[in-house]
Amino acid sequence: MKIDLHVHYKRHAKDAEGYEEAMAQAALAAGLNGIAFTEHGQQLPEARLDELRAKFSPLAIWSGAEVGCAGHDFLVYGIADLTNLVGCLHPANLAGRVHEAEGAIILAHPFRKNRLTDDCRASLRWLHGIEIVSRNTPPWAAPFIAMLAAQNGMPVYVNSDAHKPRNIGGHFNMVSELPTNLASWLRSNAPCAS
């Protein structure tokens, strides 16, 4: 089964009614079995997710958010209210809040903007994974990311970070079965390969 855990549903951070439908349709066309919408600082309401799930079945659709903290981006899943996460100044503080809420957190596209700060490196042991490949992860960074993941005993994930339908399907994770609760599955450090 193929899943992509990093898909955006807004066109260049502007509201675009129904754009998430275009992304879901592209995922089906690309042969994906599941996608997680992870818009910047927000997530789809549960009612809208239910509509999308019904319309695009059998595609599994989850919601999360991309949250910025200390110059780095994190993918957060399983948190109904993001209010407590906004404005975190330290990655370990953000990870702690996600853990308290029984969510899951992955470092998104490391090395995209800059080197990992010492604060971010120190927080790696609290994360549920790290993105090794995406459209916004520099290809040269993969060996460093693999080393960081191994040192911290965390899985790596391959995601699209798609902002446009044509970007979906190039990067994904292979899993043996679709998780029903994505945050719980990520917390269990389920092995993931692509």
FIKOLZA-1660 file (N, C-alpha, C; in steps of 0.1 Angstrom, whole numbers, plus 5000, padded with zeros to 4 digits):
% residues 194
   i   px   py   pz ch aa at
   1 5008 4988 5000  A  M  N
   1 5000 5000 5000  A  M CA
   1 5009 5012 5000  A  M  C
   2 5005 5023 4993  A  K  N
   2 5013 5035 4991  A  K CA
   2 5005 5046 4999  A  K  C
   3 5013 5053 5008  A  I  N
   3 5007 5065 5015  A  I CA
   3 5017 5076 5014  A  I  C
   4 5011 5088 5013  A  D  N
   4 5018 5101 5013  A  D CA
   4 5013 5109 5025  A  D  C
   5 5022 5112 5035  A  L  N
   5 5019 5118 5047  A  L CA
   5 5021 5133 5047  A  L  C
   6 5023 5140 5035  A  H  N
   6 5026 5154 5035  A  H CA
   6 5020 5160 5022  A  H  C
   7 5007 5163 5022  A  V  N
   7 5000 5169 5011  A  V CA
   7 4993 5181 5015  A  V  C
   8 4994 5192 5007  A  H  N
   8 4988 5205 5010  A  H CA
   8 4975 5205 5002  A  H  C
   9 4965 5213 5008  A  Y  N
   9 4952 5214 5001  A  Y CA
   9 4948 5229 4997  A  Y  C
  10 4958 5238 4998  A  K  N
  10 4955 5252 4994  A  K CA
  10 4966 5255 4983  A  K  C
  11 4961 5263 4974  A  R  N
  11 4969 5267 4963  A  R CA
  11 4978 5280 4967  A  R  C
  12 4990 5278 4970  A  H  N
  12 5000 5288 4973  A  H CA
  12 4994 5296 4985  A  H  C
  13 4989 5289 4995  A  A  N
  13 4985 5295 5008  A  A CA
  13 4973 5304 5007  A  A  C
  14 4966 5303 4995  A  K  N
  14 4953 5311 4994  A  K CA
  14 4942 5301 4994  A  K  C
  15 4930 5305 4999  A  D  N
  15 4919 5296 4999  A  D CA
  15 4915 5293 4984  A  D  C
  16 4913 5280 4982  A  A  N
  16 4908 5276 4969  A  A CA
  16 4898 5265 4971  A  A  C
  17 4885 5269 4970  A  E  N
  17 4874 5260 4973  A  E CA
  17 4876 5248 4964  A  E  C
  18 4875 5236 4971  A  G  N
  18 4875 5223 4964  A  G CA
  18 4889 5219 4959  A  G  C
  19 4900 5226 4963  A  Y  N
  19 4913 5222 4958  A  Y CA
  19 4917 5209 4964  A  Y  C
  20 4912 5206 4976  A  E  N
  20 4916 5193 4983  A  E CA
  20 4910 5182 4974  A  E  C
  21 4899 5184 4967  A  E  N
  21 4893 5174 4959  A  E CA
  21 4903 5171 4947  A  E  C
  22 4909 5181 4941  A  A  N
  22 4918 5179 4931  A  A CA
  22 4930 5171 4935  A  A  C
  23 4934 5174 4948  A  M  N
  23 4946 5166 4953  A  M CA
  23 4942 5151 4956  A  M  C
  24 4930 5149 4961  A  A  N
  24 4926 5135 4963  A  A CA
  24 4924 5128 4950  A  A  C
  25 4919 5134 4940  A  Q  N
  25 4917 5128 4927  A  Q CA
  25 4931 5125 4921  A  Q  C
  26 4940 5134 4922  A  A  N
  26 4954 5131 4917  A  A CA
  26 4960 5119 4925  A  A  C
  27 4958 5118 4938  A  A  N
  27 4963 5107 4946  A  A CA
  27 4957 5094 4940  A  A  C
  28 4944 5093 4938  A  L  N
  28 4938 5081 4932  A  L CA
  28 4944 5078 4919  A  L  C
  29 4946 5088 4910  A  A  N
  29 4951 5086 4897  A  A CA
  29 4966 5081 4897  A  A  C
  30 4973 5085 4908  A  A  N
  30 4987 5081 4909  A  A CA
  30 4989 5067 4916  A  A  C
  31 4977 5061 4920  A  G  N
  31 4978 5048 4926  A  G CA
  31 4981 5048 4941  A  G  C
  32 4979 5059 4947  A  L  N
  32 4981 5060 4962  A  L CA
  32 4969 5054 4969  A  L  C
  33 4971 5048 4980  A  N  N
  33 4961 5042 4989  A  N CA
  33 4957 5052 5000  A  N  C
  34 4965 5061 5003  A  G  N
  34 4962 5071 5014  A  G CA
  34 4970 5083 5013  A  G  C
  35 4964 5094 5018  A  I  N
  35 4971 5107 5019  A  I CA
  35 4968 5114 5032  A  I  C
  36 4977 5122 5037  A  A  N
  36 4974 5130 5049  A  A CA
  36 4976 5145 5044  A  A  C
  37 4965 5152 5046  A  F  N
  37 4965 5167 5043  A  F CA
  37 4972 5173 5055  A  F  C
  38 4983 5181 5052  A  T  N
  38 4990 5188 5062  A  T CA
  38 4993 5202 5058  A  T  C
  39 4983 5210 5059  A  E  N
  39 4984 5224 5055  A  E CA
  39 4991 5232 5066  A  E  C
  40 4997 5243 5062  A  H  N
  40 5005 5252 5072  A  H CA
  40 4996 5257 5083  A  H  C
  41 4998 5253 5095  A  G  N
  41 4991 5258 5106  A  G CA
  41 4976 5256 5108  A  G  C
  42 4971 5247 5100  A  Q  N
  42 4957 5244 5100  A  Q CA
  42 4954 5230 5095  A  Q  C
  43 4942 5225 5098  A  Q  N
  43 4938 5212 5092  A  Q CA
  43 4923 5213 5088  A  Q  C
  44 4920 5203 5080  A  L  N
  44 4906 5202 5075  A  L CA
  44 4897 5198 5086  A  L  C
  45 4885 5204 5087  A  P  N
  45 4875 5200 5097  A  P CA
  45 4871 5186 5094  A  P  C
  46 4867 5179 5105  A  E  N
  46 4863 5165 5104  A  E CA
  46 4851 5163 5095  A  E  C
  47 4842 5172 5094  A  A  N
  47 4830 5171 5085  A  A CA
  47 4835 5171 5071  A  A  C
  48 4845 5179 5067  A  R  N
  48 4850 5180 5054  A  R CA
  48 4858 5167 5050  A  R  C
  49 4865 5162 5060  A  L  N
  49 4873 5150 5058  A  L CA
  49 4863 5138 5055  A  L  C
  50 4852 5138 5063  A  D  N
  50 4842 5127 5060  A  D CA
  50 4836 5128 5046  A  D  C
  51 4834 5140 5041  A  E  N
  51 4829 5142 5028  A  E CA
  51 4839 5137 5017  A  E  C
  52 4851 5140 5019  A  L  N
  52 4862 5136 5010  A  L CA
  52 4864 5121 5011  A  L  C
  53 4863 5115 5022  A  R  N
  53 4865 5101 5024  A  R CA
  53 4853 5093 5016  A  R  C
  54 4841 5099 5018  A  A  N
  54 4830 5092 5011  A  A CA
  54 4831 5094 4996  A  A  C
  55 4835 5105 4991  A  K  N
  55 4836 5108 4977  A  K CA
  55 4848 5101 4970  A  K  C
  56 4859 5099 4977  A  F  N
  56 4871 5093 4971  A  F CA
  56 4875 5079 4976  A  F  C
  57 4865 5073 4983  A  S  N
  57 4868 5059 4987  A  S CA
  57 4872 5051 4975  A  S  C
  58 4882 5042 4977  A  P  N
  58 4888 5037 4989  A  P CA
  58 4900 5044 4994  A  P  C
  59 4903 5056 4989  A  L  N
  59 4914 5064 4993  A  L CA
  59 4913 5067 5008  A  L  C
  60 4923 5063 5016  A  A  N
  60 4923 5067 5030  A  A CA
  60 4927 5082 5031  A  A  C
  61 4920 5090 5038  A  I  N
  61 4924 5104 5039  A  I CA
  61 4924 5108 5054  A  I  C
  62 4936 5113 5058  A  W  N
  62 4938 5118 5072  A  W CA
  62 4941 5133 5072  A  W  C
  63 4941 5139 5083  A  S  N
  63 4944 5153 5085  A  S CA
  63 4955 5155 5095  A  S  C
  64 4963 5164 5092  A  G  N
  64 4974 5168 5102  A  G CA
  64 4976 5183 5099  A  G  C
  65 4988 5188 5103  A  A  N
  65 4992 5202 5100  A  A CA
  65 5007 5203 5099  A  A  C
  66 5011 5212 5091  A  E  N
  66 5026 5216 5091  A  E CA
  66 5027 5228 5101  A  E  C
  67 5035 5226 5111  A  V  N
  67 5037 5236 5121  A  V CA
  67 5052 5241 5121  A  V  C
  68 5054 5254 5120  A  G  N
  68 5067 5260 5121  A  G CA
  68 5071 5262 5135  A  G  C
  69 5084 5260 5138  A  C  N
  69 5089 5262 5151  A  C CA
  69 5105 5264 5150  A  C  C
  70 5109 5275 5155  A  A  N
  70 5124 5278 5155  A  A CA
  70 5131 5276 5142  A  A  C
  71 5124 5280 5131  A  G  N
  71 5130 5279 5118  A  G CA
  71 5129 5266 5111  A  G  C
  72 5122 5256 5117  A  H  N
  72 5120 5243 5112  A  H CA
  72 5105 5240 5110  A  H  C
  73 5102 5231 5102  A  D  N
  73 5088 5227 5100  A  D CA
  73 5086 5212 5105  A  D  C
  74 5074 5210 5112  A  F  N
  74 5071 5197 5117  A  F CA
  74 5057 5193 5112  A  F  C
  75 5055 5181 5109  A  L  N
  75 5042 5175 5106  A  L CA
  75 5036 5170 5118  A  L  C
  76 5024 5174 5122  A  V  N
  76 5017 5170 5134  A  V CA
  76 5004 5163 5131  A  V  C
  77 5002 5152 5137  A  Y  N
  77 4990 5144 5134  A  Y CA
  77 4983 5141 5148  A  Y  C
  78 4969 5140 5147  A  G  N
  78 4962 5135 5158  A  G CA
  78 4959 5146 5169  A  G  C
  79 4960 5158 5165  A  I  N
  79 4958 5169 5175  A  I CA
  79 4945 5177 5169  A  I  C
  80 4934 5176 5177  A  A  N
  80 4922 5183 5172  A  A CA
  80 4923 5198 5173  A  A  C
  81 4930 5204 5183  A  D  N
  81 4931 5218 5184  A  D CA
  81 4946 5222 5184  A  D  C
  82 4950 5230 5174  A  L  N
  82 4963 5233 5172  A  L CA
  82 4967 5246 5180  A  L  C
  83 4958 5252 5187  A  T  N
  83 4960 5264 5194  A  T CA
  83 4972 5263 5204  A  T  C
  84 4973 5252 5211  A  N  N
  84 4984 5251 5221  A  N CA
  84 4998 5249 5214  A  N  C
  85 4998 5246 5201  A  L  N
  85 5011 5244 5194  A  L CA
  85 5016 5257 5187  A  L  C
  86 5007 5266 5184  A  V  N
  86 5011 5278 5177  A  V CA
  86 5020 5287 5186  A  V  C
  87 5031 5291 5181  A  G  N
  87 5039 5300 5189  A  G CA
  87 5050 5293 5197  A  G  C
  88 5051 5280 5196  A  C  N
  88 5062 5273 5204  A  C CA
  88 5075 5278 5199  A  C  C
  89 5084 5281 5208  A  L  N
  89 5097 5287 5204  A  L CA
  89 5108 5277 5204  A  L  C
  90 5105 5265 5209  A  H  N
  90 5115 5255 5211  A  H CA
  90 5110 5241 5206  A  H  C
  91 5117 5234 5196  A  P  N
  91 5112 5222 5191  A  P CA
  91 5109 5211 5202  A  P  C
  92 5117 5211 5213  A  A  N
  92 5114 5201 5223  A  A CA
  92 5101 5204 5230  A  A  C
  93 5098 5217 5231  A  N  N
  93 5085 5222 5237  A  N CA
  93 5073 5218 5228  A  N  C
  94 5075 5220 5215  A  L  N
  94 5065 5216 5206  A  L CA
  94 5062 5201 5207  A  L  C
  95 5073 5193 5206  A  A  N
  95 5072 5178 5207  A  A CA
  95 5065 5174 5220  A  A  C
  96 5069 5181 5231  A  G  N
  96 5062 5177 5244  A  G CA
  96 5048 5180 5244  A  G  C
  97 5043 5191 5238  A  R  N
  97 5029 5194 5237  A  R CA
  97 5022 5183 5228  A  R  C
  98 5028 5179 5217  A  V  N
  98 5022 5169 5209  A  V CA
  98 5021 5156 5216  A  V  C
  99 5031 5152 5224  A  H  N
  99 5031 5140 5232  A  H CA
  99 5020 5140 5242  A  H  C
 100 5019 5152 5249  A  E  N
 100 5008 5153 5260  A  E CA
 100 4994 5151 5254  A  E  C
 101 4993 5156 5241  A  A  N
 101 4980 5154 5235  A  A CA
 101 4978 5141 5227  A  A  C
 102 4988 5132 5229  A  E  N
 102 4988 5119 5223  A  E CA
 102 4987 5120 5208  A  E  C
 103 4994 5130 5202  A  G  N
 103 4996 5131 5188  A  G CA
 103 5009 5125 5183  A  G  C
 104 5012 5127 5171  A  A  N
 104 5025 5123 5165  A  A CA
 104 5031 5135 5158  A  A  C
 105 5045 5135 5158  A  I  N
 105 5052 5146 5152  A  I CA
 105 5064 5141 5144  A  I  C
 106 5066 5146 5132  A  I  N
 106 5077 5142 5123  A  I CA
 106 5084 5155 5118  A  I  C
 107 5097 5155 5117  A  L  N
 107 5104 5166 5112  A  L CA
 107 5102 5166 5097  A  L  C
 108 5097 5178 5092  A  A  N
 108 5095 5179 5077  A  A CA
 108 5107 5185 5070  A  A  C
 109 5109 5181 5058  A  H  N
 109 5120 5186 5049  A  H CA
 109 5132 5193 5056  A  H  C
 110 5139 5185 5064  A  P  N
 110 5151 5191 5071  A  P CA
 110 5161 5196 5061  A  P  C
 111 5168 5206 5064  A  F  N
 111 5179 5212 5056  A  F CA
 111 5173 5220 5045  A  F  C
 112 5160 5222 5044  A  R  N
 112 5154 5229 5033  A  R CA
 112 5158 5244 5034  A  R  C
 113 5157 5250 5046  A  K  N
 113 5160 5264 5047  A  K CA
 113 5174 5266 5052  A  K  C
 114 5178 5258 5061  A  N  N
 114 5191 5260 5068  A  N CA
 114 5195 5247 5075  A  N  C
 115 5206 5248 5081  A  R  N
 115 5211 5236 5089  A  R CA
 115 5202 5234 5101  A  R  C
 116 5202 5222 5106  A  L  N
 116 5195 5219 5118  A  L CA
 116 5201 5227 5130  A  L  C
 117 5193 5234 5137  A  T  N
 117 5198 5241 5149  A  T CA
 117 5201 5230 5160  A  T  C
 118 5209 5234 5170  A  D  N
 118 5212 5226 5181  A  D CA
 118 5199 5222 5188  A  D  C
 119 5190 5232 5190  A  D  N
 119 5177 5229 5196  A  D CA
 119 5169 5218 5189  A  D  C
 120 5169 5219 5175  A  C  N
 120 5162 5209 5167  A  C CA
 120 5169 5195 5169  A  C  C
 121 5182 5195 5168  A  R  N
 121 5189 5182 5170  A  R CA
 121 5186 5176 5183  A  R  C
 122 5186 5184 5194  A  A  N
 122 5183 5179 5207  A  A CA
 122 5169 5173 5208  A  A  C
 123 5159 5178 5200  A  S  N
 123 5146 5174 5200  A  S CA
 123 5143 5161 5192  A  S  C
 124 5153 5157 5184  A  L  N
 124 5150 5145 5176  A  L CA
 124 5146 5133 5183  A  L  C
 125 5151 5131 5195  A  R  N
 125 5148 5119 5202  A  R CA
 125 5133 5119 5207  A  R  C
 126 5126 5130 5206  A  W  N
 126 5112 5131 5210  A  W CA
 126 5103 5130 5198  A  W  C
 127 5108 5129 5186  A  L  N
 127 5100 5129 5174  A  L CA
 127 5097 5114 5170  A  L  C
 128 5086 5113 5162  A  H  N
 128 5082 5100 5157  A  H CA
 128 5087 5096 5143  A  H  C
 129 5095 5105 5138  A  G  N
 129 5101 5102 5125  A  G CA
 129 5107 5115 5119  A  G  C
 130 5113 5113 5107  A  I  N
 130 5119 5124 5100  A  I CA
 130 5117 5121 5085  A  I  C
 131 5115 5132 5078  A  E  N
 131 5112 5131 5064  A  E CA
 131 5126 5130 5057  A  E  C
 132 5129 5120 5050  A  I  N
 132 5142 5118 5043  A  I CA
 132 5141 5123 5028  A  I  C
 133 5130 5122 5022  A  V  N
 133 5128 5126 5008  A  V CA
 133 5114 5134 5007  A  V  C
 134 5115 5145 5000  A  S  N
 134 5102 5152 4996  A  S CA
 134 5107 5162 4986  A  S  C
 135 5097 5169 4980  A  R  N
 135 5100 5179 4970  A  R CA
 135 5109 5190 4975  A  R  C
 136 5108 5192 4988  A  N  N
 136 5115 5203 4995  A  N CA
 136 5127 5199 5004  A  N  C
 137 5130 5186 5003  A  T  N
 137 5142 5182 5010  A  T CA
 137 5154 5181 5000  A  T  C
 138 5165 5188 5002  A  P  N
 138 5176 5188 4993  A  P CA
 138 5181 5173 4991  A  P  C
 139 5183 5169 4979  A  P  N
 139 5188 5155 4977  A  P CA
 139 5201 5152 4984  A  P  C
 140 5210 5162 4985  A  W  N
 140 5223 5160 4991  A  W CA
 140 5221 5156 5006  A  W  C
 141 5210 5160 5012  A  A  N
 141 5208 5158 5026  A  A CA
 141 5204 5144 5031  A  A  C
 142 5200 5135 5021  A  A  N
 142 5196 5122 5025  A  A CA
 142 5205 5114 5034  A  A  C
 143 5218 5114 5030  A  P  N
 143 5228 5106 5039  A  P CA
 143 5228 5111 5053  A  P  C
 144 5228 5125 5055  A  F  N
 144 5228 5131 5068  A  F CA
 144 5215 5127 5076  A  F  C
 145 5204 5128 5069  A  I  N
 145 5191 5125 5075  A  I CA
 145 5191 5110 5079  A  I  C
 146 5196 5101 5071  A  A  N
 146 5196 5087 5074  A  A CA
 146 5205 5085 5087  A  A  C
 147 5216 5092 5088  A  M  N
 147 5224 5091 5099  A  M CA
 147 5217 5096 5112  A  M  C
 148 5211 5107 5111  A  L  N
 148 5203 5113 5122  A  L CA
 148 5192 5103 5127  A  L  C
 149 5185 5097 5117  A  A  N
 149 5174 5088 5121  A  A CA
 149 5180 5076 5128  A  A  C
 150 5191 5070 5123  A  A  N
 150 5197 5058 5129  A  A CA
 150 5202 5062 5143  A  A  C
 151 5208 5073 5145  A  Q  N
 151 5213 5077 5158  A  Q CA
 151 5202 5079 5168  A  Q  C
 152 5190 5083 5163  A  N  N
 152 5179 5085 5172  A  N CA
 152 5168 5075 5172  A  N  C
 153 5171 5064 5165  A  G  N
 153 5162 5052 5165  A  G CA
 153 5148 5056 5159  A  G  C
 154 5148 5064 5149  A  M  N
 154 5135 5068 5144  A  M CA
 154 5133 5064 5129  A  M  C
 155 5121 5061 5125  A  P  N
 155 5119 5058 5111  A  P CA
 155 5120 5070 5102  A  P  C
 156 5123 5068 5089  A  V  N
 156 5123 5079 5079  A  V CA
 156 5111 5077 5070  A  V  C
 157 5106 5089 5065  A  Y  N
 157 5094 5089 5057  A  Y CA
 157 5097 5096 5044  A  Y  C
 158 5091 5091 5033  A  V  N
 158 5092 5097 5020  A  V CA
 158 5079 5102 5016  A  V  C
 159 5078 5115 5014  A  N  N
 159 5065 5122 5011  A  N CA
 159 5066 5132 5000  A  N  C
 160 5055 5136 4994  A  S  N
 160 5056 5145 4983  A  S CA
 160 5058 5159 4987  A  S  C
 161 5052 5164 4998  A  D  N
 161 5051 5178 5001  A  D CA
 161 5044 5185 4989  A  D  C
 162 5034 5178 4983  A  A  N
 162 5027 5183 4971  A  A CA
 162 5019 5196 4974  A  A  C
 163 5021 5206 4966  A  H  N
 163 5013 5218 4967  A  H CA
 163 5004 5219 4954  A  H  C
 164 5006 5210 4945  A  K  N
 164 4999 5209 4932  A  K CA
 164 4996 5195 4929  A  K  C
 165 4984 5192 4922  A  P  N
 165 4981 5178 4919  A  P CA
 165 4991 5171 4911  A  P  C
 166 4998 5178 4903  A  R  N
 166 5009 5171 4895  A  R CA
 166 5020 5166 4903  A  R  C
 167 5022 5171 4915  A  N  N
 167 5033 5167 4924  A  N CA
 167 5030 5154 4932  A  N  C
 168 5018 5149 4932  A  I  N
 168 5014 5138 4939  A  I CA
 168 5018 5125 4932  A  I  C
 169 5023 5115 4939  A  G  N
 169 5026 5102 4934  A  G CA
 169 5041 5099 4931  A  G  C
 170 5049 5110 4931  A  G  N
 170 5063 5108 4929  A  G CA
 170 5070 5103 4941  A  G  C
 171 5066 5106 4953  A  H  N
 171 5072 5102 4966  A  H CA
 171 5061 5096 4975  A  H  C
 172 5063 5085 4981  A  F  N
 172 5053 5079 4990  A  F CA
 172 5060 5068 4998  A  F  C
 173 5053 5063 5008  A  N  N
 173 5058 5053 5017  A  N CA
 173 5050 5040 5014  A  N  C
 174 5057 5029 5015  A  M  N
 174 5051 5016 5013  A  M CA
 174 5048 5010 5027  A  M  C
 175 5036 5006 5029  A  V  N
 175 5032 5000 5042  A  V CA
 175 5024 4987 5039  A  V  C
 176 5023 4978 5049  A  S  N
 176 5017 4966 5046  A  S CA
 176 5001 4967 5048  A  S  C
 177 4997 4977 5056  A  E  N
 177 4983 4979 5057  A  E CA
 177 4980 4994 5061  A  E  C
 178 4968 4998 5057  A  L  N
 178 4965 5012 5060  A  L CA
 178 4962 5014 5075  A  L  C
 179 4968 5024 5082  A  P  N
 179 4965 5026 5096  A  P CA
 179 4951 5032 5097  A  P  C
 180 4943 5028 5107  A  T  N
 180 4930 5035 5109  A  T CA
 180 4932 5048 5117  A  T  C
 181 4941 5047 5127  A  N  N
 181 4944 5059 5134  A  N CA
 181 4959 5063 5131  A  N  C
 182 4961 5073 5123  A  L  N
 182 4974 5076 5118  A  L CA
 182 4984 5080 5130  A  L  C
 183 4979 5088 5139  A  A  N
 183 4988 5093 5150  A  A CA
 183 4992 5081 5158  A  A  C
 184 4983 5072 5161  A  S  N
 184 4987 5060 5169  A  S CA
 184 4997 5051 5162  A  S  C
 185 4995 5050 5149  A  W  N
 185 5004 5042 5140  A  W CA
 185 5018 5048 5140  A  W  C
 186 5019 5061 5138  A  L  N
 186 5032 5068 5138  A  L CA
 186 5038 5067 5152  A  L  C
 187 5031 5068 5163  A  R  N
 187 5037 5067 5176  A  R CA
 187 5043 5053 5178  A  R  C
 188 5037 5043 5172  A  S  N
 188 5042 5030 5174  A  S CA
 188 5055 5027 5167  A  S  C
 189 5060 5038 5160  A  N  N
 189 5072 5036 5152  A  N CA
 189 5071 5025 5142  A  N  C
 190 5060 5024 5135  A  A  N
 190 5057 5013 5125  A  A CA
 190 5068 5014 5115  A  A  C
 191 5074 5003 5111  A  P  N
 191 5085 5003 5101  A  P CA
 191 5079 5008 5088  A  P  C
 192 5086 5016 5081  A  C  N
 192 5082 5022 5069  A  C CA
 192 5093 5022 5059  A  C  C
 193 5090 5018 5047  A  A  N
 193 5100 5018 5036  A  A CA
 193 5094 5023 5023  A  A  C
 194 5102 5028 5014  A  S  N
 194 5097 5032 5001  A  S CA
 194 5106 5028 4990  A  S  C
% end
